Amino acid sequence: MVLEKLGESLKNTLSKIAKSLFVDEKMINELVKDIQRALLQADVNVKLVFELTNAIKQRAMKEEAPSGLTKKDQLVHIVYEELVKFLGGEGAKITVRGKPFKIMLLGLFGSGKTTTAGKLARFFSKRGYKVALLGLDVHRPAAMDQIEQIGKSLNVPVFTDRKEKNAVKIWKNNQKELNTYDIVIIDTAGRDALSGDLIKEIKEITDQTKSEERLLVISADIGQAAQKQADEFHNSCNITGVVATKMDGTAKAGGALTACAATNAPIKFIGVGEKSDALEEFRPEGFVSRLLGMGDLEALLEKAREAISEDEAEDLSKKLVKGEFNLIDLYDQMQAMKKMGPLNKIAEMIPGFGQIKMPKEMLNVQEEKLQRWRYIMDSMSKEELEDPELISAARIERIAKGAGAEASEVRELLKQYKQSKKLIKMLKPGNEASMNKMMKKFSSLQGMGRIRYK
């Protein structure tokens, strides 16, 4: 998880609220100190930390709990609201207008501009846009090779010119064809520092391309220094936002995030891994919710939309209405889960799940189990997948041998299938009694998982 240590510290702090008999000044002071300690360990600027915790303390001491909320509930809500405000409030989502909509990436050497260009291309392609990459880094020898390889792996066209050393001419030579795309993502050159020739080049490209978005790509491992870099680029090149990369691999990410949020350049995306899909729109509300163990349903649904198409979802819903469900359907859902990413990252998006202190080893076991089940299903015939009731003891032995698994693992999969099928029957129209029974059970489970501190 991004900022895992900070998240654990904040969750432990909230658990102290739950265990307290009542909320008084002593308890609020202890809460404030815990939050200060957690943020300072995440490399957040001291001045910003004290501004945040003073705001939390003042609100906690002065505000009365609204009707229906206990003082503990209200205190958790205050912490959540102030952290969201601290990281940029509502956030700054990119709205695509006009054609072509141009997104130019700026930054220093090693910040991850070219890799981010590929991630952005995938992000917008998945949302139905016709995307092209434009390589304007004419200085770094491997830049053209890198962006072409990225484009090929994503099946996204790349426009560049290895012979031309003038970035503006490359744009002009390809402009007519680029105008046929919905979005053009422009990769520019970097420097060791923000120099006069870099500023001149960026301004020339900006004037010629009239890029709607100018995103500064910053590596999160620079911590608080991100603020100075963001300010310099903003003053010189009028950037419209920031992409923070390498968020998953540094303890300084808190410093980078809060430093950028303190500037006039909002964070619009965060890079959370090496793969092309490891890019997220930065929404402070969802980000803080995950840090506090409250989940992020919007991000979870976004992952699900990427993993399963509307047609697939419609086909499955029709089967659910008919009460039909076989191992092929279960297999498809498992494949969709695999596309959504590692279980530990999916788990942190589920509301209430972050409060369950489940060991990482257990999540890894669950992920390994899904992989084993896929091997077992691959060892089955089409007939067995379509009608699992046909699978006898002899067939179980054959399937296990073919998958290199134990017979007990095959039986466990079949048990999972039967439980899923039972649930589907409850959902079938006309089965109101079972539906009501299931809803009561769901409500009780939801109540257990909900974040409530009393």
C-alpha positions as a Python dict, from the first residue, in 0.01 Angstrom:
ca = {
    (1, 'M'): (0, 0, 0),
    (2, 'V'): (108, 359, -65),
    (3, 'L'): (226, 520, 263),
    (4, 'E'): (164, 191, 445),
    (5, 'K'): (339, 300, 767),
    (6, 'L'): (144, 625, 779),
    (7, 'G'): (-181, 436, 721),
    (8, 'E'): (-105, 189, 1001),
    (9, 'S'): (-14, 472, 1239),
    (10, 'L'): (-336, 662, 1164),
    (11, 'K'): (-550, 348, 1199),
    (12, 'N'): (-389, 275, 1536),
    (13, 'T'): (-464, 633, 1639),
    (14, 'L'): (-832, 593, 1547),
    (15, 'S'): (-850, 265, 1735),
    (16, 'K'): (-742, 455, 2049),
    (17, 'I'): (-1047, 677, 2005),
    (18, 'A'): (-1266, 366, 1996),
    (19, 'K'): (-1113, 230, 2316),
    (20, 'S'): (-1141, 556, 2509),
    (21, 'L'): (-1421, 580, 2764),
    (22, 'F'): (-1499, 939, 2666),
    (23, 'V'): (-1357, 1233, 2471),
    (24, 'D'): (-1185, 1499, 2680),
    (25, 'E'): (-899, 1746, 2636),
    (26, 'K'): (-639, 1493, 2750),
    (27, 'M'): (-756, 1239, 2494),
    (28, 'I'): (-763, 1503, 2215),
    (29, 'N'): (-406, 1612, 2302),
    (30, 'E'): (-287, 1250, 2283),
    (31, 'L'): (-464, 1211, 1946),
    (32, 'V'): (-297, 1527, 1813),
    (33, 'K'): (48, 1406, 1924),
    (34, 'D'): (-6, 1067, 1758),
    (35, 'I'): (-106, 1233, 1429),
    (36, 'Q'): (193, 1470, 1446),
    (37, 'R'): (431, 1178, 1505),
    (38, 'A'): (283, 977, 1216),
    (39, 'L'): (301, 1266, 967),
    (40, 'L'): (654, 1371, 1064),
    (41, 'Q'): (771, 1012, 1014),
    (42, 'A'): (618, 1032, 664),
    (43, 'D'): (844, 1335, 591),
    (44, 'V'): (564, 1594, 605),
    (45, 'N'): (677, 1954, 663),
    (46, 'V'): (675, 2049, 1034),
    (47, 'K'): (489, 2376, 978),
    (48, 'L'): (216, 2202, 775),
    (49, 'V'): (184, 1930, 1040),
    (50, 'F'): (124, 2185, 1317),
    (51, 'E'): (-125, 2379, 1103),
    (52, 'L'): (-322, 2058, 1043),
    (53, 'T'): (-319, 1934, 1403),
    (54, 'N'): (-411, 2279, 1539),
    (55, 'A'): (-714, 2282, 1310),
    (56, 'I'): (-812, 1932, 1431),
    (57, 'K'): (-771, 2030, 1797),
    (58, 'Q'): (-970, 2354, 1765),
    (59, 'R'): (-1259, 2180, 1593),
    (60, 'A'): (-1255, 1887, 1836),
    (61, 'M'): (-1268, 2123, 2138),
    (62, 'K'): (-1530, 2364, 2005),
    (63, 'E'): (-1772, 2170, 1783),
    (64, 'E'): (-2069, 1985, 1925),
    (65, 'A'): (-2153, 1642, 1785),
    (66, 'P'): (-2449, 1654, 1542),
    (67, 'S'): (-2763, 1460, 1620),
    (68, 'G'): (-2713, 1088, 1565),
    (69, 'L'): (-2335, 1098, 1611),
    (70, 'T'): (-2136, 1034, 1926),
    (71, 'K'): (-1842, 1257, 2017),
    (72, 'K'): (-1609, 973, 1910),
    (73, 'D'): (-1777, 948, 1569),
    (74, 'Q'): (-1748, 1321, 1526),
    (75, 'L'): (-1379, 1320, 1620),
    (76, 'V'): (-1303, 1057, 1355),
    (77, 'H'): (-1498, 1265, 1102),
    (78, 'I'): (-1299, 1579, 1192),
    (79, 'V'): (-968, 1395, 1143),
    (80, 'Y'): (-1091, 1267, 807),
    (81, 'E'): (-1214, 1608, 686),
    (82, 'E'): (-900, 1794, 790),
    (83, 'L'): (-670, 1535, 627),
    (84, 'V'): (-871, 1562, 303),
    (85, 'K'): (-844, 1941, 313),
    (86, 'F'): (-472, 1905, 392),
    (87, 'L'): (-417, 1700, 73),
    (88, 'G'): (-606, 1925, -165),
    (89, 'G'): (-976, 1905, -81),
    (90, 'E'): (-1194, 1790, -368),
    (91, 'G'): (-897, 1720, -595),
    (92, 'A'): (-847, 1828, -955),
    (93, 'K'): (-973, 1581, -1212),
    (94, 'I'): (-878, 1625, -1579),
    (95, 'T'): (-1179, 1698, -1798),
    (96, 'V'): (-1118, 1624, -2167),
    (97, 'R'): (-1257, 1900, -2389),
    (98, 'G'): (-1202, 1950, -2760),
    (99, 'K'): (-1000, 1743, -3006),
    (100, 'P'): (-714, 1682, -2985),
    (101, 'F'): (-683, 1737, -2611),
    (102, 'K'): (-311, 1777, -2544),
    (103, 'I'): (-137, 1670, -2222),
    (104, 'M'): (227, 1776, -2199),
    (105, 'L'): (458, 1616, -1942),
    (106, 'L'): (742, 1817, -1788),
    (107, 'G'): (1007, 1735, -1531),
    (108, 'L'): (1372, 1672, -1452),
    (109, 'F'): (1583, 1370, -1549),
    (110, 'G'): (1479, 1048, -1378),
    (111, 'S'): (1136, 1165, -1267),
    (112, 'G'): (958, 905, -1482),
    (113, 'K'): (806, 1123, -1757),
    (114, 'T'): (822, 867, -2039),
    (115, 'T'): (689, 583, -1824),
    (116, 'T'): (410, 813, -1704),
    (117, 'A'): (327, 901, -2065),
    (118, 'G'): (260, 531, -2126),
    (119, 'K'): (51, 497, -1810),
    (120, 'L'): (-159, 799, -1908),
    (121, 'A'): (-204, 655, -2259),
    (122, 'R'): (-337, 332, -2108),
    (123, 'F'): (-555, 521, -1858),
    (124, 'F'): (-735, 722, -2125),
    (125, 'S'): (-746, 440, -2382),
    (126, 'K'): (-931, 225, -2127),
    (127, 'R'): (-1189, 502, -2105),
    (128, 'G'): (-1265, 493, -2475),
    (129, 'Y'): (-1045, 773, -2604),
    (130, 'K'): (-836, 747, -2921),
    (131, 'V'): (-487, 825, -2785),
    (132, 'A'): (-149, 898, -2946),
    (133, 'L'): (196, 949, -2793),
    (134, 'L'): (428, 1223, -2917),
    (135, 'G'): (798, 1192, -2832),
    (136, 'L'): (970, 1531, -2817),
    (137, 'D'): (1272, 1437, -2606),
    (138, 'V'): (1541, 1502, -2867),
    (139, 'H'): (1829, 1508, -2617),
    (140, 'R'): (1827, 1174, -2434),
    (141, 'P'): (1961, 903, -2674),
    (142, 'A'): (1732, 623, -2549),
    (143, 'A'): (1418, 838, -2520),
    (144, 'M'): (1284, 754, -2868),
    (145, 'D'): (1345, 382, -2818),
    (146, 'Q'): (1172, 386, -2480),
    (147, 'I'): (856, 565, -2590),
    (148, 'E'): (827, 348, -2902),
    (149, 'Q'): (856, 31, -2693),
    (150, 'I'): (592, 160, -2452),
    (151, 'G'): (356, 250, -2737),
    (152, 'K'): (402, -93, -2895),
    (153, 'S'): (328, -275, -2569),
    (154, 'L'): (7, -74, -2526),
    (155, 'N'): (-93, -82, -2892),
    (156, 'V'): (-88, 300, -2893),
    (157, 'P'): (60, 487, -3194),
    (158, 'V'): (380, 686, -3133),
    (159, 'F'): (487, 990, -3335),
    (160, 'T'): (848, 1106, -3329),
    (161, 'D'): (1150, 1164, -3556),
    (162, 'R'): (1495, 1028, -3475),
    (163, 'K'): (1669, 1254, -3728),
    (164, 'E'): (1511, 1583, -3622),
    (165, 'K'): (1670, 1765, -3329),
    (166, 'N'): (1413, 2043, -3304),
    (167, 'A'): (1115, 1941, -3087),
    (168, 'V'): (881, 2205, -3231),
    (169, 'K'): (949, 2085, -3589),
    (170, 'I'): (857, 1727, -3487),
    (171, 'W'): (522, 1861, -3362),
    (172, 'K'): (460, 2062, -3679),
    (173, 'N'): (554, 1770, -3907),
    (174, 'N'): (302, 1541, -3736),
    (175, 'Q'): (35, 1795, -3643),
    (176, 'K'): (-210, 1714, -3922),
    (177, 'E'): (-227, 1344, -3832),
    (178, 'L'): (-227, 1412, -3458),
    (179, 'N'): (-537, 1629, -3502),
    (180, 'T'): (-734, 1309, -3576),
    (181, 'Y'): (-684, 1180, -3219),
    (182, 'D'): (-892, 1256, -2910),
    (183, 'I'): (-592, 1289, -2680),
    (184, 'V'): (-223, 1350, -2754),
    (185, 'I'): (22, 1285, -2472),
    (186, 'I'): (346, 1478, -2522),
    (187, 'D'): (671, 1356, -2367),
    (188, 'T'): (932, 1634, -2337),
    (189, 'A'): (1302, 1645, -2246),
    (190, 'G'): (1433, 1684, -1891),
    (191, 'R'): (1743, 1835, -1733),
    (192, 'D'): (1940, 1790, -1411),
    (193, 'A'): (1788, 2119, -1293),
    (194, 'L'): (1539, 2378, -1416),
    (195, 'S'): (1771, 2565, -1651),
    (196, 'G'): (1713, 2857, -1887),
    (197, 'D'): (1735, 2643, -2202),
    (198, 'L'): (1480, 2393, -2063),
    (199, 'I'): (1236, 2674, -1981),
    (200, 'K'): (1283, 2820, -2330),
    (201, 'E'): (1220, 2481, -2495),
    (202, 'I'): (911, 2410, -2284),
    (203, 'K'): (765, 2756, -2356),
    (204, 'E'): (820, 2710, -2731),
    (205, 'I'): (648, 2370, -2727),
    (206, 'T'): (362, 2509, -2514),
    (207, 'D'): (312, 2806, -2750),
    (208, 'Q'): (307, 2581, -3056),
    (209, 'T'): (100, 2290, -2922),
    (210, 'K'): (-129, 2503, -2702),
    (211, 'S'): (-142, 2212, -2458),
    (212, 'E'): (-450, 2217, -2238),
    (213, 'E'): (-271, 2033, -1957),
    (214, 'R'): (92, 2079, -1852),
    (215, 'L'): (170, 1819, -1589),
    (216, 'L'): (489, 1824, -1384),
    (217, 'V'): (613, 1469, -1315),
    (218, 'I'): (786, 1448, -975),
    (219, 'S'): (941, 1145, -808),
    (220, 'A'): (791, 1109, -459),
    (221, 'D'): (1125, 1003, -314),
    (222, 'I'): (1242, 1367, -317),
    (223, 'G'): (1001, 1433, -30),
    (224, 'Q'): (955, 1793, 83),
    (225, 'A'): (1184, 1919, -196),
    (226, 'A'): (886, 1861, -425),
    (227, 'Q'): (740, 2195, -316),
    (228, 'K'): (1038, 2398, -440),
    (229, 'Q'): (1041, 2207, -769),
    (230, 'A'): (666, 2250, -818),
    (231, 'D'): (688, 2622, -741),
    (232, 'E'): (979, 2676, -983),
    (233, 'F'): (810, 2493, -1270),
    (234, 'H'): (478, 2661, -1198),
    (235, 'N'): (630, 3010, -1200),
    (236, 'S'): (834, 2942, -1515),
    (237, 'C'): (604, 2720, -1721),
    (238, 'N'): (258, 2772, -1568),
    (239, 'I'): (195, 2403, -1497),
    (240, 'T'): (-165, 2291, -1444),
    (241, 'G'): (-95, 1995, -1217),
    (242, 'V'): (143, 1734, -1079),
    (243, 'V'): (193, 1360, -1126),
    (244, 'A'): (369, 1205, -825),
    (245, 'T'): (554, 887, -929),
    (246, 'K'): (716, 609, -719),
    (247, 'M'): (454, 656, -449),
    (248, 'D'): (468, 290, -350),
    (249, 'G'): (840, 270, -283),
    (250, 'T'): (931, 554, -47),
    (251, 'A'): (863, 670, 307),
    (252, 'K'): (896, 1030, 183),
    (253, 'A'): (576, 1017, -24),
    (254, 'G'): (387, 1204, 248),
    (255, 'G'): (630, 1492, 215),
    (256, 'A'): (591, 1503, -164),
    (257, 'L'): (212, 1486, -154),
    (258, 'T'): (162, 1755, 106),
    (259, 'A'): (432, 1978, -44),
    (260, 'C'): (259, 1975, -382),
    (261, 'A'): (-84, 2023, -225),
    (262, 'A'): (52, 2340, -60),
    (263, 'T'): (136, 2493, -401),
    (264, 'N'): (-97, 2622, -671),
    (265, 'A'): (-33, 2305, -871),
    (266, 'P'): (-276, 2030, -764),
    (267, 'I'): (-182, 1662, -774),
    (268, 'K'): (-383, 1498, -1052),
    (269, 'F'): (-232, 1147, -1068),
    (270, 'I'): (-15, 924, -851),
    (271, 'G'): (205, 640, -975),
    (272, 'V'): (168, 336, -747),
    (273, 'G'): (389, 78, -920),
    (274, 'E'): (594, -11, -1226),
    (275, 'K'): (323, -168, -1443),
    (276, 'S'): (128, 30, -1704),
    (277, 'D'): (-193, 10, -1499),
    (278, 'A'): (-26, 138, -1178),
    (279, 'L'): (-160, 492, -1212),
    (280, 'E'): (-450, 642, -1019),
    (281, 'E'): (-636, 970, -1034),
    (282, 'F'): (-556, 1146, -709),
    (283, 'R'): (-874, 1197, -512),
    (284, 'P'): (-791, 1319, -160),
    (285, 'E'): (-1121, 1188, -20),
    (286, 'G'): (-1061, 832, -140),
    (287, 'F'): (-690, 845, -57),
    (288, 'V'): (-749, 952, 304),
    (289, 'S'): (-1034, 703, 336),
    (290, 'R'): (-793, 422, 245),
    (291, 'L'): (-526, 553, 483),
    (292, 'L'): (-777, 541, 768),
    (293, 'G'): (-897, 191, 675),
    (294, 'M'): (-1239, 309, 553),
    (295, 'G'): (-1197, 182, 198),
    (296, 'D'): (-1251, 355, -136),
    (297, 'L'): (-1556, 229, -322),
    (298, 'E'): (-1512, 466, -616),
    (299, 'A'): (-1161, 336, -686),
    (300, 'L'): (-1282, -23, -641),
    (301, 'L'): (-1562, 27, -895),
    (302, 'E'): (-1316, 191, -1135),
    (303, 'K'): (-1092, -118, -1110),
    (304, 'A'): (-1394, -342, -1169),
    (305, 'R'): (-1498, -146, -1478),
    (306, 'E'): (-1151, -197, -1622),
    (307, 'A'): (-1152, -568, -1539),
    (308, 'I'): (-1492, -661, -1683),
    (309, 'S'): (-1662, -510, -1987),
    (310, 'E'): (-2023, -391, -1992),
    (311, 'D'): (-2116, -680, -2224),
    (312, 'E'): (-1960, -933, -1986),
    (313, 'A'): (-2139, -775, -1692),
    (314, 'E'): (-2470, -785, -1882),
    (315, 'D'): (-2423, -1152, -1976),
    (316, 'L'): (-2352, -1239, -1615),
    (317, 'S'): (-2652, -1041, -1489),
    (318, 'K'): (-2880, -1233, -1729),
    (319, 'K'): (-2748, -1561, -1590),
    (320, 'L'): (-2807, -1437, -1238),
    (321, 'V'): (-3169, -1351, -1320),
    (322, 'K'): (-3219, -1704, -1458),
    (323, 'G'): (-3045, -1853, -1155),
    (324, 'E'): (-2773, -2005, -1372),
    (325, 'F'): (-2413, -2022, -1259),
    (326, 'N'): (-2137, -2268, -1348),
    (327, 'L'): (-1764, -2303, -1306),
    (328, 'I'): (-1696, -2107, -1624),
    (329, 'D'): (-1873, -1808, -1468),
    (330, 'L'): (-1673, -1853, -1149),
    (331, 'Y'): (-1356, -1877, -1359),
    (332, 'D'): (-1444, -1552, -1542),
    (333, 'Q'): (-1491, -1372, -1211),
    (334, 'M'): (-1157, -1500, -1087),
    (335, 'Q'): (-990, -1375, -1407),
    (336, 'A'): (-1154, -1037, -1353),
    (337, 'M'): (-1019, -1027, -998),
    (338, 'K'): (-671, -1099, -1133),
    (339, 'K'): (-700, -804, -1373),
    (340, 'M'): (-802, -576, -1085),
    (341, 'G'): (-463, -626, -924),
    (342, 'P'): (-310, -788, -615),
    (343, 'L'): (-557, -884, -342),
    (344, 'N'): (-383, -668, -82),
    (345, 'K'): (-442, -357, -296),
    (346, 'I'): (-804, -453, -367),
    (347, 'A'): (-864, -529, 2),
    (348, 'E'): (-767, -178, 112),
    (349, 'M'): (-1043, -37, -111),
    (350, 'I'): (-1319, -241, 57),
    (351, 'P'): (-1495, -34, 326),
    (352, 'G'): (-1424, -173, 673),
    (353, 'F'): (-1166, -423, 551),
    (354, 'G'): (-874, -200, 641),
    (355, 'Q'): (-978, -215, 1006),
    (356, 'I'): (-933, -592, 1007),
    (357, 'K'): (-571, -656, 1094),
    (358, 'M'): (-527, -937, 845),
    (359, 'P'): (-166, -1052, 806),
    (360, 'K'): (-6, -995, 467),
    (361, 'E'): (77, -1366, 459),
    (362, 'M'): (-294, -1448, 466),
    (363, 'L'): (-368, -1222, 169),
    (364, 'N'): (-79, -1380, -19),
    (365, 'V'): (-220, -1725, 57),
    (366, 'Q'): (-560, -1620, -76),
    (367, 'E'): (-401, -1493, -395),
    (368, 'E'): (-202, -1814, -431),
    (369, 'K'): (-523, -2013, -379),
    (370, 'L'): (-694, -1830, -666),
    (371, 'Q'): (-399, -1919, -887),
    (372, 'R'): (-422, -2286, -785),
    (373, 'W'): (-794, -2289, -859),
    (374, 'R'): (-727, -2151, -1206),
    (375, 'Y'): (-486, -2439, -1273),
    (376, 'I'): (-750, -2688, -1152),
    (377, 'M'): (-1015, -2539, -1381),
    (378, 'D'): (-774, -2552, -1674),
    (379, 'S'): (-745, -2926, -1607),
    (380, 'M'): (-1123, -2977, -1642),
    (381, 'S'): (-1312, -3056, -1959),
    (382, 'K'): (-1564, -2809, -2104),
    (383, 'E'): (-1841, -3047, -2002),
    (384, 'E'): (-1722, -3049, -1640),
    (385, 'L'): (-1692, -2672, -1630),
    (386, 'E'): (-2045, -2630, -1762),
    (387, 'D'): (-2195, -2894, -1530),
    (388, 'P'): (-1982, -2945, -1215),
    (389, 'E'): (-2239, -3193, -1082),
    (390, 'L'): (-2081, -3447, -1320),
    (391, 'I'): (-1754, -3441, -1128),
    (392, 'S'): (-1724, -3771, -943),
    (393, 'A'): (-1451, -3894, -708),
    (394, 'A'): (-1269, -4056, -1000),
    (395, 'R'): (-1284, -3731, -1199),
    (396, 'I'): (-1156, -3538, -897),
    (397, 'E'): (-849, -3763, -888),
    (398, 'R'): (-792, -3712, -1264),
    (399, 'I'): (-836, -3333, -1244),
    (400, 'A'): (-601, -3307, -945),
    (401, 'K'): (-334, -3511, -1121),
    (402, 'G'): (-362, -3300, -1440),
    (403, 'A'): (-333, -2975, -1241),
    (404, 'G'): (-51, -3097, -1015),
    (405, 'A'): (-281, -3039, -718),
    (406, 'E'): (-423, -3233, -425),
    (407, 'A'): (-771, -3388, -447),
    (408, 'S'): (-864, -3184, -139),
    (409, 'E'): (-796, -2862, -336),
    (410, 'V'): (-1037, -2973, -610),
    (411, 'R'): (-1303, -3049, -346),
    (412, 'E'): (-1245, -2707, -189),
    (413, 'L'): (-1304, -2540, -527),
    (414, 'L'): (-1624, -2740, -580),
    (415, 'K'): (-1739, -2638, -232),
    (416, 'Q'): (-1677, -2273, -322),
    (417, 'Y'): (-1880, -2321, -641),
    (418, 'K'): (-2174, -2474, -450),
    (419, 'Q'): (-2173, -2188, -200),
    (420, 'S'): (-2171, -1935, -483),
    (421, 'K'): (-2454, -2116, -661),
    (422, 'K'): (-2657, -2119, -340),
    (423, 'L'): (-2615, -1743, -315),
    (424, 'I'): (-2724, -1701, -679),
    (425, 'K'): (-3043, -1899, -610),
    (426, 'M'): (-3122, -1657, -327),
    (427, 'L'): (-3093, -1372, -577),
    (428, 'K'): (-3330, -1540, -825),
    (429, 'P'): (-3663, -1351, -869),
    (430, 'G'): (-3951, -1503, -676),
    (431, 'N'): (-3736, -1619, -388),
    (432, 'E'): (-3825, -1333, -156),
    (433, 'A'): (-3798, -1537, 166),
    (434, 'S'): (-3439, -1636, 95),
    (435, 'M'): (-3362, -1283, -24),
    (436, 'N'): (-3493, -1131, 301),
    (437, 'K'): (-3293, -1382, 503),
    (438, 'M'): (-2978, -1301, 308),
    (439, 'M'): (-3034, -924, 339),
    (440, 'K'): (-3067, -952, 716),
    (441, 'K'): (-2742, -1145, 728),
    (442, 'F'): (-2575, -889, 501),
    (443, 'S'): (-2696, -602, 718),
    (444, 'S'): (-2548, -759, 1028),
    (445, 'L'): (-2215, -816, 852),
    (446, 'Q'): (-2220, -462, 716),
    (447, 'G'): (-2277, -331, 1065),
    (448, 'M'): (-1974, -522, 1188),
    (449, 'G'): (-1758, -384, 909),
    (450, 'R'): (-1878, -24, 926),
    (451, 'I'): (-1645, 229, 1084),
    (452, 'R'): (-1830, 327, 1401),
    (453, 'Y'): (-1658, 429, 1722),
    (454, 'K'): (-1875, 423, 2033),
}
